[in-house]
């Protein structure tokens, strides 16, 4: 036992000389490489922000660049310790493949997040309808997108659900068309109805007159003659204008005696003779 201890003590200087420098170099490579990776990632983000790139895209590219460089730093540090990096990379690849099969849904959301950030069908602040819901976009992350509904409810939607379906972006264009359907009785005078609708729409200052206003009979329904009323407004005025026009049409029709029909049912009761 004493001889083994003395042998180990005798070999200590050789061990330190052989592996001590490698350990020190591995630590230096790790910390210096990590610092450089963080610095380069921040420089990339600053350069993108200076060029006016969307903050979401800049943040995504920054994180992606940092983790890619940090992985290279880890491999380099392990190489200083004498680890066969080729085998190490192969192990990481095999592990990544196994994890990929286990997390197919998450990877699909990740891929969709990358595509959403690259193609940018919408940005923060847009009002969209996608993934079975609608709201104002608050944040676009790698796996999910956060929306705020009109009644101030936070909705977190998987990116796969958004990118895999139709995306309706209501904030892209500066102007939108208000589509109203107004039903009147068959006994109503069509010319009078059109005249009243034109007067109501033209009286609203939010309506863009240069875009034209469509007022026409669209359908002879079961119990009503349906008119379409289609004025153009600024996107920000869409809902207030739609609500106000609907209310004004009802009030004006009541004043001039134009009937707006509603479904009715006649019930006939037959009494059998005893």
GUVOLO-949869 format. One record per residue: residue number from 1; chain; x negated, y, z negated of N, C-alpha, C in turn. Coordinates in steps of 0.1 Angstrom, whole numbers, plus 5000, padded with zeros to 4 digits. Last residue first. Example, Ala and Ser with C-alpha at 12.3 -4.5 7.8 and 13.67 -1.06 7.14 Angstrom:
! GUVOLO-949869
<2; A; <4872; 4978; 4929>; <4863; 4989; 4929>; <4871; 5000; 4921>>,
<1; A; <4868; 4943; 4922>; <4877; 4955; 4922>; <4868; 4967; 4922>>,
END
This chain:
! GUVOLO-949869
<274; A; <6155; 5157; 5304>; <6156; 5146; 5294>; <6165; 5135; 5299>>,
<273; A; <6135; 5169; 5330>; <6149; 5168; 5324>; <6149; 5156; 5315>>,
<272; A; <6104; 5185; 5324>; <6112; 5174; 5329>; <6125; 5173; 5322>>,
<271; A; <6093; 5215; 5332>; <6099; 5208; 5321>; <6107; 5197; 5327>>,
<270; A; <6062; 5227; 5343>; <6075; 5221; 5347>; <6080; 5213; 5336>>,
<269; A; <6043; 5256; 5345>; <6048; 5245; 5335>; <6061; 5240; 5340>>,
<268; A; <6016; 5268; 5361>; <6030; 5266; 5362>; <6034; 5254; 5354>>,
<267; A; <5992; 5293; 5359>; <5995; 5280; 5353>; <6011; 5278; 5354>>,
<266; A; <5967; 5308; 5378>; <5981; 5307; 5375>; <5985; 5293; 5370>>,
<265; A; <5938; 5325; 5371>; <5944; 5312; 5373>; <5959; 5312; 5369>>,
<264; A; <5912; 5345; 5385>; <5924; 5343; 5377>; <5930; 5329; 5380>>,
<263; A; <5882; 5364; 5386>; <5889; 5351; 5388>; <5901; 5350; 5379>>,
<262; A; <5888; 5398; 5396>; <5881; 5388; 5388>; <5889; 5375; 5389>>,
<261; A; <5882; 5428; 5417>; <5889; 5416; 5413>; <5881; 5407; 5404>>,
<260; A; <5883; 5460; 5413>; <5873; 5450; 5413>; <5879; 5437; 5408>>,
<259; A; <5901; 5485; 5431>; <5902; 5473; 5422>; <5890; 5464; 5424>>,
<258; A; <5900; 5519; 5430>; <5896; 5507; 5437>; <5894; 5495; 5428>>,
<257; A; <5908; 5543; 5417>; <5918; 5532; 5419>; <5913; 5521; 5428>>,
<256; A; <5891; 5562; 5411>; <5897; 5564; 5424>; <5907; 5552; 5427>>,
<255; A; <5882; 5554; 5385>; <5887; 5568; 5387>; <5895; 5569; 5400>>,
<254; A; <5871; 5529; 5390>; <5883; 5530; 5381>; <5889; 5544; 5383>>,
<253; A; <5850; 5536; 5406>; <5860; 5528; 5411>; <5873; 5528; 5403>>,
<252; A; <5834; 5549; 5387>; <5839; 5556; 5398>; <5851; 5549; 5405>>,
<251; A; <5827; 5528; 5369>; <5834; 5540; 5364>; <5841; 5548; 5376>>,
<250; A; <5813; 5511; 5386>; <5825; 5506; 5379>; <5833; 5518; 5374>>,
<249; A; <5792; 5527; 5395>; <5801; 5521; 5404>; <5814; 5517; 5398>>,
<248; A; <5778; 5532; 5371>; <5785; 5543; 5378>; <5795; 5538; 5388>>,
<247; A; <5768; 5507; 5364>; <5777; 5513; 5355>; <5785; 5524; 5363>>,
<246; A; <5751; 5502; 5386>; <5762; 5493; 5383>; <5772; 5499; 5374>>,
<245; A; <5733; 5523; 5384>; <5742; 5523; 5395>; <5754; 5513; 5393>>,
<244; A; <5720; 5517; 5359>; <5728; 5529; 5360>; <5738; 5528; 5372>>,
<243; A; <5707; 5492; 5365>; <5717; 5493; 5355>; <5726; 5505; 5356>>,
<242; A; <5690; 5501; 5386>; <5700; 5490; 5388>; <5711; 5491; 5378>>,
<241; A; <5674; 5520; 5374>; <5683; 5524; 5385>; <5694; 5514; 5387>>,
<240; A; <5661; 5505; 5354>; <5670; 5516; 5350>; <5679; 5520; 5361>>,
<239; A; <5647; 5486; 5372>; <5657; 5482; 5362>; <5666; 5493; 5358>>,
<238; A; <5630; 5504; 5388>; <5639; 5494; 5394>; <5650; 5491; 5384>>,
<237; A; <5611; 5523; 5384>; <5625; 5527; 5382>; <5635; 5516; 5385>>,
<236; A; <5586; 5512; 5390>; <5589; 5515; 5376>; <5603; 5519; 5373>>,
<235; A; <5589; 5511; 5418>; <5589; 5498; 5410>; <5592; 5501; 5395>>,
<234; A; <5611; 5534; 5432>; <5598; 5531; 5427>; <5599; 5519; 5418>>,
<233; A; <5637; 5521; 5455>; <5632; 5530; 5444>; <5617; 5526; 5441>>,
<232; A; <5662; 5518; 5479>; <5648; 5516; 5476>; <5644; 5526; 5464>>,
<231; A; <5695; 5501; 5479>; <5686; 5513; 5480>; <5672; 5509; 5476>>,
<230; A; <5719; 5483; 5489>; <5704; 5481; 5488>; <5696; 5494; 5490>>,
<229; A; <5747; 5466; 5484>; <5742; 5479; 5482>; <5727; 5478; 5480>>,
<228; A; <5772; 5447; 5500>; <5758; 5447; 5495>; <5754; 5462; 5495>>,
<227; A; <5805; 5437; 5491>; <5796; 5447; 5497>; <5782; 5445; 5491>>,
<226; A; <5830; 5413; 5495>; <5818; 5417; 5489>; <5809; 5426; 5497>>,
<225; A; <5863; 5411; 5487>; <5854; 5415; 5498>; <5841; 5420; 5492>>,
<224; A; <5877; 5382; 5469>; <5871; 5396; 5470>; <5864; 5398; 5484>>,
<223; A; <5883; 5356; 5466>; <5892; 5366; 5460>; <5887; 5380; 5461>>,
<222; A; <5865; 5342; 5484>; <5878; 5337; 5480>; <5888; 5347; 5475>>,
<221; A; <5849; 5367; 5505>; <5849; 5356; 5496>; <5864; 5352; 5493>>,
<220; A; <5833; 5377; 5530>; <5848; 5377; 5527>; <5850; 5365; 5518>>,
<219; A; <5804; 5396; 5528>; <5811; 5383; 5526>; <5825; 5385; 5524>>,
<218; A; <5792; 5421; 5532>; <5784; 5409; 5534>; <5791; 5396; 5534>>,
<217; A; <5795; 5453; 5544>; <5803; 5441; 5540>; <5794; 5429; 5543>>,
<216; A; <5769; 5476; 5533>; <5777; 5468; 5543>; <5785; 5457; 5537>>,
<215; A; <5744; 5497; 5530>; <5757; 5495; 5524>; <5766; 5488; 5535>>,
<214; A; <5711; 5506; 5526>; <5720; 5496; 5533>; <5733; 5494; 5525>>,
<213; A; <5692; 5534; 5532>; <5701; 5527; 5522>; <5711; 5518; 5530>>,
<212; A; <5658; 5545; 5537>; <5671; 5541; 5542>; <5679; 5533; 5531>>,
<211; A; <5636; 5557; 5529>; <5635; 5543; 5532>; <5648; 5537; 5537>>,
<210; A; <5642; 5583; 5522>; <5635; 5581; 5535>; <5634; 5566; 5539>>,
<209; A; <5653; 5582; 5497>; <5662; 5584; 5508>; <5655; 5581; 5521>>,
<208; A; <5649; 5564; 5469>; <5641; 5570; 5480>; <5649; 5570; 5493>>,
<207; A; <5665; 5573; 5439>; <5666; 5565; 5452>; <5657; 5572; 5462>>,
<206; A; <5665; 5590; 5419>; <5654; 5580; 5419>; <5654; 5572; 5432>>,
<205; A; <5687; 5606; 5420>; <5675; 5612; 5424>; <5663; 5602; 5425>>,
<204; A; <5718; 5597; 5431>; <5708; 5593; 5422>; <5694; 5598; 5427>>,
<203; A; <5736; 5603; 5451>; <5735; 5612; 5440>; <5724; 5609; 5430>>,
<202; A; <5735; 5581; 5468>; <5728; 5593; 5472>; <5727; 5604; 5461>>,
<201; A; <5752; 5563; 5454>; <5737; 5560; 5456>; <5730; 5573; 5459>>,
<200; A; <5777; 5576; 5454>; <5771; 5572; 5442>; <5756; 5570; 5443>>,
<199; A; <5782; 5579; 5482>; <5781; 5591; 5473>; <5774; 5588; 5460>>,
<198; A; <5782; 5552; 5490>; <5772; 5561; 5496>; <5771; 5573; 5487>>,
<197; A; <5805; 5543; 5476>; <5792; 5538; 5473>; <5781; 5546; 5478>>,
<196; A; <5825; 5559; 5489>; <5823; 5560; 5474>; <5809; 5555; 5471>>,
<195; A; <5824; 5549; 5515>; <5822; 5563; 5512>; <5818; 5566; 5498>>,
<194; A; <5830; 5522; 5512>; <5817; 5526; 5516>; <5814; 5540; 5513>>,
<193; A; <5857; 5525; 5503>; <5847; 5519; 5494>; <5833; 5523; 5499>>,
<192; A; <5869; 5537; 5525>; <5868; 5545; 5513>; <5858; 5539; 5503>>,
<191; A; <5867; 5516; 5544>; <5860; 5529; 5546>; <5859; 5537; 5534>>,
<190; A; <5883; 5497; 5532>; <5868; 5494; 5533>; <5861; 5507; 5535>>,
<189; A; <5906; 5499; 5507>; <5903; 5504; 5520>; <5887; 5504; 5522>>,
<188; A; <5918; 5469; 5491>; <5911; 5481; 5491>; <5907; 5486; 5505>>,
<187; A; <5929; 5444; 5492>; <5938; 5455; 5495>; <5931; 5468; 5495>>,
<186; A; <5910; 5427; 5484>; <5913; 5427; 5498>; <5922; 5438; 5502>>,
<185; A; <5889; 5444; 5459>; <5901; 5436; 5463>; <5903; 5437; 5478>>,
<184; A; <5853; 5439; 5459>; <5865; 5447; 5458>; <5877; 5439; 5463>>,
<183; A; <5820; 5435; 5446>; <5832; 5429; 5451>; <5845; 5438; 5449>>,
<182; A; <5787; 5441; 5452>; <5799; 5447; 5446>; <5812; 5441; 5453>>,
<181; A; <5755; 5435; 5446>; <5766; 5429; 5452>; <5779; 5434; 5445>>,
<180; A; <5723; 5450; 5450>; <5735; 5449; 5443>; <5746; 5443; 5451>>,
<179; A; <5689; 5453; 5449>; <5700; 5445; 5455>; <5712; 5444; 5446>>,
<178; A; <5665; 5476; 5454>; <5675; 5472; 5444>; <5686; 5465; 5452>>,
<177; A; <5632; 5472; 5464>; <5646; 5474; 5468>; <5655; 5468; 5457>>,
<176; A; <5603; 5491; 5453>; <5611; 5478; 5454>; <5625; 5482; 5458>>,
<175; A; <5569; 5503; 5456>; <5584; 5505; 5458>; <5591; 5491; 5458>>,
<174; A; <5543; 5495; 5454>; <5547; 5507; 5446>; <5563; 5509; 5446>>,
<173; A; <5535; 5460; 5449>; <5540; 5471; 5457>; <5545; 5483; 5448>>,
<172; A; <5528; 5445; 5426>; <5519; 5447; 5437>; <5523; 5460; 5445>>,
<171; A; <5546; 5438; 5406>; <5538; 5450; 5404>; <5529; 5454; 5416>>,
<170; A; <5557; 5413; 5408>; <5566; 5425; 5410>; <5559; 5438; 5409>>,
<169; A; <5548; 5384; 5421>; <5541; 5396; 5414>; <5550; 5408; 5418>>,
<168; A; <5554; 5351; 5417>; <5561; 5363; 5421>; <5555; 5375; 5413>>,
<167; A; <5541; 5322; 5427>; <5538; 5333; 5419>; <5545; 5345; 5425>>,
<166; A; <5549; 5287; 5427>; <5551; 5300; 5433>; <5548; 5311; 5423>>,
<165; A; <5524; 5265; 5413>; <5538; 5268; 5418>; <5537; 5282; 5425>>,
<164; A; <5499; 5260; 5404>; <5505; 5250; 5411>; <5519; 5253; 5416>>,
<163; A; <5492; 5282; 5388>; <5486; 5281; 5402>; <5492; 5270; 5410>>,
<162; A; <5508; 5277; 5365>; <5509; 5289; 5373>; <5504; 5287; 5387>>,
<161; A; <5500; 5252; 5356>; <5514; 5254; 5359>; <5516; 5267; 5367>>,
<160; A; <5473; 5257; 5352>; <5477; 5247; 5362>; <5491; 5249; 5366>>,
<159; A; <5472; 5275; 5330>; <5469; 5280; 5343>; <5473; 5270; 5354>>,
<158; A; <5500; 5274; 5307>; <5488; 5268; 5313>; <5485; 5272; 5327>>,
<157; A; <5509; 5303; 5290>; <5512; 5294; 5300>; <5499; 5288; 5305>>,
<156; A; <5524; 5318; 5263>; <5511; 5313; 5267>; <5514; 5302; 5277>>,
<155; A; <5540; 5347; 5254>; <5542; 5334; 5261>; <5528; 5330; 5267>>,
<154; A; <5554; 5367; 5230>; <5541; 5363; 5236>; <5543; 5349; 5242>>,
<153; A; <5580; 5389; 5234>; <5576; 5376; 5229>; <5564; 5372; 5237>>,
<152; A; <5594; 5413; 5242>; <5582; 5414; 5233>; <5578; 5400; 5227>>,
<151; A; <5613; 5411; 5260>; <5618; 5413; 5246>; <5606; 5411; 5237>>,
<150; A; <5599; 5407; 5284>; <5605; 5420; 5282>; <5610; 5422; 5268>>,
<149; A; <5568; 5389; 5273>; <5582; 5389; 5279>; <5588; 5403; 5276>>,
<148; A; <5536; 5387; 5281>; <5545; 5394; 5272>; <5558; 5395; 5278>>,
<147; A; <5513; 5360; 5286>; <5523; 5369; 5291>; <5531; 5375; 5279>>,
<146; A; <5482; 5346; 5292>; <5491; 5351; 5282>; <5500; 5362; 5288>>,
<145; A; <5471; 5316; 5306>; <5474; 5330; 5308>; <5484; 5334; 5298>>,
<144; A; <5444; 5292; 5300>; <5457; 5297; 5299>; <5458; 5312; 5303>>,
<143; A; <5417; 5286; 5305>; <5427; 5275; 5305>; <5441; 5280; 5305>>,
<142; A; <5403; 5311; 5307>; <5399; 5299; 5315>; <5410; 5289; 5316>>,
<141; A; <5427; 5338; 5307>; <5415; 5331; 5302>; <5413; 5319; 5311>>,
<140; A; <5440; 5368; 5310>; <5438; 5356; 5319>; <5425; 5350; 5314>>,
<139; A; <5465; 5387; 5293>; <5452; 5381; 5293>; <5451; 5369; 5303>>,
<138; A; <5490; 5398; 5299>; <5482; 5404; 5289>; <5467; 5399; 5290>>,
<137; A; <5514; 5405; 5323>; <5502; 5397; 5320>; <5494; 5405; 5310>>,
<136; A; <5548; 5404; 5314>; <5537; 5413; 5317>; <5524; 5405; 5314>>,
<135; A; <5569; 5378; 5327>; <5565; 5387; 5317>; <5553; 5395; 5322>>,
<134; A; <5585; 5345; 5329>; <5581; 5358; 5335>; <5577; 5368; 5323>>,
<133; A; <5584; 5310; 5338>; <5587; 5321; 5329>; <5583; 5334; 5336>>,
<132; A; <5575; 5290; 5355>; <5588; 5288; 5348>; <5592; 5299; 5339>>,
<131; A; <5551; 5298; 5366>; <5551; 5288; 5356>; <5564; 5286; 5348>>,
<130; A; <5561; 5333; 5370>; <5553; 5321; 5374>; <5553; 5311; 5363>>,
<129; A; <5564; 5365; 5377>; <5572; 5353; 5374>; <5565; 5341; 5379>>,
<128; A; <5549; 5395; 5363>; <5550; 5384; 5372>; <5560; 5374; 5368>>,
<127; A; <5536; 5427; 5362>; <5548; 5419; 5358>; <5550; 5408; 5368>>,
<126; A; <5502; 5434; 5352>; <5513; 5432; 5362>; <5524; 5424; 5356>>,
<125; A; <5484; 5436; 5332>; <5493; 5447; 5333>; <5504; 5445; 5344>>,
<124; A; <5458; 5419; 5348>; <5464; 5423; 5335>; <5472; 5436; 5337>>,
<123; A; <5468; 5407; 5380>; <5458; 5412; 5371>; <5465; 5416; 5358>>,
<122; A; <5472; 5382; 5406>; <5477; 5392; 5397>; <5466; 5396; 5387>>,
<121; A; <5456; 5367; 5422>; <5470; 5370; 5427>; <5477; 5380; 5418>>,
<120; A; <5426; 5363; 5423>; <5433; 5374; 5417>; <5447; 5377; 5423>>,
<119; A; <5406; 5345; 5431>; <5416; 5350; 5441>; <5424; 5362; 5436>>,
<118; A; <5392; 5342; 5407>; <5385; 5345; 5419>; <5394; 5351; 5430>>,
<117; A; <5411; 5337; 5387>; <5401; 5348; 5385>; <5395; 5352; 5398>>,
<116; A; <5424; 5314; 5398>; <5431; 5327; 5395>; <5422; 5339; 5394>>,
<115; A; <5402; 5296; 5399>; <5408; 5301; 5411>; <5416; 5314; 5409>>,
<114; A; <5397; 5293; 5371>; <5387; 5298; 5380>; <5393; 5304; 5393>>,
<113; A; <5422; 5282; 5364>; <5418; 5295; 5358>; <5407; 5301; 5367>>,
<112; A; <5422; 5258; 5378>; <5432; 5268; 5381>; <5428; 5281; 5376>>,
<111; A; <5401; 5245; 5364>; <5399; 5248; 5378>; <5409; 5259; 5383>>,
<110; A; <5414; 5244; 5338>; <5401; 5251; 5340>; <5399; 5255; 5355>>,
<109; A; <5435; 5227; 5344>; <5438; 5241; 5340>; <5425; 5250; 5341>>,
<108; A; <5420; 5205; 5350>; <5429; 5210; 5360>; <5432; 5225; 5357>>,
<107; A; <5409; 5200; 5326>; <5400; 5203; 5337>; <5408; 5210; 5348>>,
<106; A; <5431; 5193; 5311>; <5424; 5205; 5307>; <5415; 5209; 5319>>,
<105; A; <5439; 5169; 5325>; <5448; 5181; 5324>; <5440; 5193; 5321>>,
<104; A; <5416; 5153; 5320>; <5420; 5157; 5334>; <5429; 5169; 5334>>,
<103; A; <5400; 5142; 5300>; <5405; 5156; 5299>; <5409; 5161; 5313>>,
<102; A; <5389; 5118; 5306>; <5397; 5119; 5294>; <5405; 5132; 5293>>,
<101; A; <5374; 5123; 5328>; <5385; 5114; 5330>; <5395; 5116; 5318>>,
<100; A; <5355; 5140; 5316>; <5364; 5145; 5327>; <5376; 5137; 5329>>,
<99; A; <5341; 5123; 5300>; <5349; 5134; 5293>; <5359; 5139; 5304>>,
<98; A; <5328; 5109; 5319>; <5337; 5102; 5310>; <5347; 5112; 5304>>,
<97; A; <5313; 5129; 5331>; <5322; 5122; 5339>; <5333; 5115; 5330>>,
<96; A; <5296; 5136; 5310>; <5306; 5146; 5316>; <5316; 5139; 5324>>,
<95; A; <5281; 5113; 5307>; <5290; 5118; 5296>; <5301; 5127; 5301>>,
<94; A; <5267; 5114; 5331>; <5276; 5103; 5328>; <5286; 5107; 5317>>,
<93; A; <5253; 5138; 5328>; <5263; 5137; 5339>; <5273; 5125; 5336>>,
<92; A; <5238; 5133; 5305>; <5248; 5143; 5305>; <5258; 5142; 5316>>,
<91; A; <5222; 5112; 5317>; <5231; 5109; 5305>; <5242; 5120; 5304>>,
<90; A; <5208; 5127; 5336>; <5217; 5116; 5340>; <5227; 5112; 5329>>,
<89; A; <5194; 5144; 5319>; <5204; 5150; 5328>; <5214; 5139; 5333>>,
<88; A; <5177; 5125; 5307>; <5186; 5133; 5299>; <5198; 5139; 5308>>,
<87; A; <5162; 5116; 5328>; <5172; 5106; 5322>; <5182; 5114; 5314>>,
<86; A; <5149; 5140; 5333>; <5157; 5134; 5344>; <5167; 5124; 5338>>,
<85; A; <5135; 5145; 5310>; <5147; 5153; 5313>; <5155; 5147; 5324>>,
<84; A; <5122; 5127; 5286>; <5124; 5126; 5301>; <5137; 5133; 5305>>,
<83; A; <5106; 5146; 5262>; <5118; 5138; 5265>; <5119; 5138; 5281>>,
<82; A; <5085; 5161; 5253>; <5082; 5149; 5259>; <5094; 5140; 5263>>,
<81; A; <5091; 5186; 5243>; <5090; 5175; 5233>; <5086; 5162; 5240>>,
<80; A; <5095; 5200; 5266>; <5083; 5203; 5259>; <5081; 5192; 5248>>,
<79; A; <5121; 5190; 5273>; <5109; 5186; 5281>; <5096; 5189; 5274>>,
<78; A; <5136; 5204; 5255>; <5135; 5189; 5254>; <5123; 5184; 5262>>,
<77; A; <5134; 5229; 5267>; <5129; 5227; 5254>; <5127; 5212; 5251>>,
<76; A; <5147; 5225; 5292>; <5133; 5229; 5291>; <5127; 5226; 5278>>,
<75; A; <5173; 5219; 5283>; <5166; 5209; 5290>; <5151; 5212; 5290>>,
<74; A; <5179; 5244; 5271>; <5179; 5231; 5263>; <5171; 5221; 5270>>,
<73; A; <5178; 5260; 5294>; <5169; 5263; 5283>; <5168; 5250; 5274>>,
<72; A; <5200; 5251; 5309>; <5186; 5250; 5314>; <5176; 5251; 5303>>,
<71; A; <5220; 5259; 5292>; <5218; 5245; 5294>; <5204; 5242; 5300>>,
<70; A; <5218; 5287; 5295>; <5215; 5280; 5282>; <5213; 5265; 5283>>,
<69; A; <5226; 5291; 5321>; <5212; 5293; 5317>; <5208; 5287; 5304>>,
<68; A; <5253; 5284; 5317>; <5245; 5277; 5327>; <5230; 5278; 5324>>,
<67; A; <5261; 5302; 5298>; <5261; 5287; 5295>; <5253; 5279; 5305>>,
<66; A; <5258; 5326; 5313>; <5251; 5324; 5300>; <5250; 5309; 5297>>,
<65; A; <5275; 5324; 5335>; <5261; 5325; 5337>; <5253; 5322; 5324>>,
<64; A; <5300; 5322; 5321>; <5296; 5311; 5330>; <5281; 5311; 5332>>,
<63; A; <5301; 5347; 5309>; <5301; 5334; 5301>; <5296; 5323; 5309>>,
<62; A; <5301; 5364; 5332>; <5291; 5365; 5321>; <5290; 5352; 5313>>,
<61; A; <5324; 5356; 5345>; <5311; 5354; 5352>; <5300; 5355; 5341>>,
<60; A; <5344; 5364; 5326>; <5343; 5350; 5330>; <5329; 5347; 5336>>,
<59; A; <5340; 5392; 5325>; <5338; 5384; 5313>; <5336; 5369; 5317>>,
<58; A; <5346; 5399; 5352>; <5333; 5402; 5346>; <5330; 5393; 5334>>,
<57; A; <5373; 5392; 5353>; <5363; 5385; 5362>; <5349; 5387; 5356>>,
<56; A; <5383; 5409; 5334>; <5385; 5395; 5333>; <5375; 5387; 5341>>,
<55; A; <5378; 5435; 5344>; <5371; 5430; 5332>; <5372; 5415; 5330>>,
<54; A; <5370; 5439; 5379>; <5380; 5436; 5368>; <5373; 5430; 5356>>,
<53; A; <5344; 5461; 5388>; <5350; 5447; 5389>; <5359; 5446; 5377>>,
<52; A; <5330; 5485; 5390>; <5345; 5485; 5390>; <5352; 5472; 5390>>,
<51; A; <5303; 5484; 5389>; <5309; 5484; 5402>; <5324; 5484; 5402>>,
<50; A; <5299; 5483; 5362>; <5296; 5495; 5369>; <5301; 5496; 5383>>,
<49; A; <5307; 5456; 5357>; <5316; 5467; 5352>; <5312; 5480; 5359>>,
<48; A; <5285; 5444; 5369>; <5299; 5442; 5375>; <5308; 5453; 5370>>,
<47; A; <5264; 5452; 5352>; <5264; 5455; 5367>; <5278; 5454; 5373>>,
<46; A; <5273; 5441; 5328>; <5272; 5455; 5330>; <5272; 5460; 5344>>,
<45; A; <5271; 5413; 5334>; <5284; 5419; 5331>; <5284; 5434; 5332>>,
<44; A; <5243; 5411; 5339>; <5253; 5408; 5350>; <5266; 5414; 5347>>,
<43; A; <5234; 5418; 5313>; <5231; 5426; 5325>; <5240; 5424; 5337>>,
<42; A; <5244; 5396; 5299>; <5249; 5410; 5296>; <5246; 5419; 5307>>,
<41; A; <5228; 5376; 5310>; <5243; 5375; 5311>; <5249; 5389; 5309>>,
<40; A; <5203; 5384; 5303>; <5206; 5384; 5317>; <5221; 5383; 5319>>,
<39; A; <5205; 5381; 5275>; <5202; 5394; 5281>; <5206; 5395; 5295>>,
<38; A; <5210; 5354; 5272>; <5220; 5363; 5267>; <5218; 5377; 5274>>,
<37; A; <5185; 5344; 5283>; <5198; 5340; 5289>; <5209; 5350; 5285>>,
<36; A; <5167; 5354; 5265>; <5166; 5359; 5279>; <5180; 5356; 5286>>,
<35; A; <5174; 5340; 5242>; <5175; 5355; 5242>; <5175; 5360; 5256>>,
<34; A; <5169; 5314; 5251>; <5183; 5318; 5247>; <5184; 5333; 5247>>,
<33; A; <5141; 5315; 5255>; <5150; 5312; 5266>; <5165; 5317; 5263>>,
<32; A; <5132; 5320; 5229>; <5130; 5329; 5239>; <5139; 5328; 5251>>,
<31; A; <5142; 5296; 5216>; <5146; 5309; 5212>; <5144; 5320; 5222>>,
<30; A; <5131; 5275; 5232>; <5145; 5276; 5229>; <5149; 5290; 5226>>,
<29; A; <5103; 5280; 5234>; <5111; 5280; 5246>; <5126; 5281; 5243>>,
<28; A; <5098; 5278; 5206>; <5095; 5290; 5213>; <5104; 5291; 5226>>,
<27; A; <5103; 5251; 5202>; <5111; 5261; 5195>; <5110; 5274; 5201>>,
<26; A; <5085; 5239; 5219>; <5099; 5237; 5222>; <5107; 5247; 5214>>,
<25; A; <5061; 5248; 5208>; <5064; 5252; 5221>; <5079; 5250; 5224>>,
<24; A; <5062; 5233; 5183>; <5062; 5248; 5183>; <5066; 5254; 5197>>,
<23; A; <5061; 5207; 5194>; <5073; 5212; 5186>; <5074; 5227; 5186>>,
<22; A; <5036; 5207; 5206>; <5048; 5205; 5214>; <5061; 5210; 5207>>,
<21; A; <5019; 5211; 5184>; <5020; 5221; 5194>; <5032; 5220; 5203>>,
<20; A; <5025; 5187; 5170>; <5028; 5200; 5164>; <5029; 5211; 5174>>,
<19; A; <5016; 5164; 5184>; <5030; 5168; 5185>; <5033; 5182; 5179>>,
<18; A; <4987; 5165; 5181>; <4994; 5159; 5193>; <5008; 5165; 5195>>,
<17; A; <4980; 5176; 5157>; <4974; 5181; 5169>; <4981; 5177; 5182>>,
<16; A; <4995; 5160; 5140>; <4998; 5174; 5141>; <4992; 5180; 5154>>,
<15; A; <4982; 5135; 5145>; <4997; 5137; 5148>; <5000; 5151; 5150>>,
<14; A; <4956; 5141; 5136>; <4958; 5137; 5150>; <4973; 5139; 5154>>,
<13; A; <4962; 5146; 5109>; <4956; 5157; 5117>; <4958; 5154; 5132>>,
<12; A; <4972; 5120; 5101>; <4980; 5132; 5101>; <4975; 5143; 5110>>,
<11; A; <4956; 5098; 5098>; <4962; 5101; 5111>; <4970; 5114; 5112>>,
<10; A; <4950; 5099; 5071>; <4939; 5100; 5081>; <4944; 5103; 5095>>,
<9; A; <4974; 5093; 5061>; <4968; 5106; 5058>; <4957; 5109; 5068>>,
<8; A; <4978; 5067; 5069>; <4987; 5077; 5074>; <4981; 5091; 5072>>,
<7; A; <4957; 5055; 5055>; <4957; 5055; 5069>; <4966; 5065; 5075>>,
<6; A; <4965; 5059; 5029>; <4953; 5065; 5033>; <4952; 5066; 5048>>,
<5; A; <4988; 5043; 5030>; <4990; 5057; 5027>; <4977; 5065; 5032>>,
<4; A; <4976; 5018; 5034>; <4986; 5023; 5044>; <4987; 5038; 5042>>,
<3; A; <4961; 5015; 5011>; <4954; 5015; 5023>; <4963; 5021; 5034>>,
<2; A; <4981; 5012; 4992>; <4972; 5024; 4991>; <4965; 5026; 5004>>,
<1; A; <4992; 4988; 5000>; <5000; 5000; 5000>; <4991; 5013; 5000>>,
END
